[in-house]
Amino acid sequence: MDAATVIGGAVWGSVRAARALLDRRLMRQWALVWESVGTRRGGRIA
């Protein structure tokens, strides 16, 4: 394994971790948005 492979693997790992964290935050935000939309429409989520 050369240096480029090691560095690339480290970058890829950090990018994947950042994306997983961002996705989790986005999903929680979307859940809140859908919940507020659903309650505003009388508890019905279209």
N, C-alpha and C positions, 0 to 999 in steps of 0.2 A: 504493500500500500504506500503510495507516495504522498507528499504533503498536500497536493491539490485534492486528493480523494478525502483525506482527513478533514481538511478545511471545508470542503463541499459538504461532507456528512454533518459537520457541526452546524453549518449554516442551515442545511435542510432541516435538521432536528429543531433548531430554534424557530425556524419559519413555521414548521408544523405545530409546535407548541403555541406560538402566537396565534395562529389561525384557529386552533382548538379553543383557546381562551376567548378570542373575538367571537367565534361562532356561538359559544355558550352565552356570552353577554347579549348578542343579537337575538338569540332565541328567547331569552328571558324578556327582552324588551318587546319583541313581537307578541309574546304571550300576554304581556300587560296591555299592549295596544288592542289586541283582539278581544281581551276581556272587557276593556272599556267600551269598545264598539258594540260588543254583544249586549252589555247591560244597557247601553243607550238605546238599543233597538228592542228593548223589552226582554232581555235575556236570551234572545235568539241569535246564534252565530250563523250567518249565511255562508 
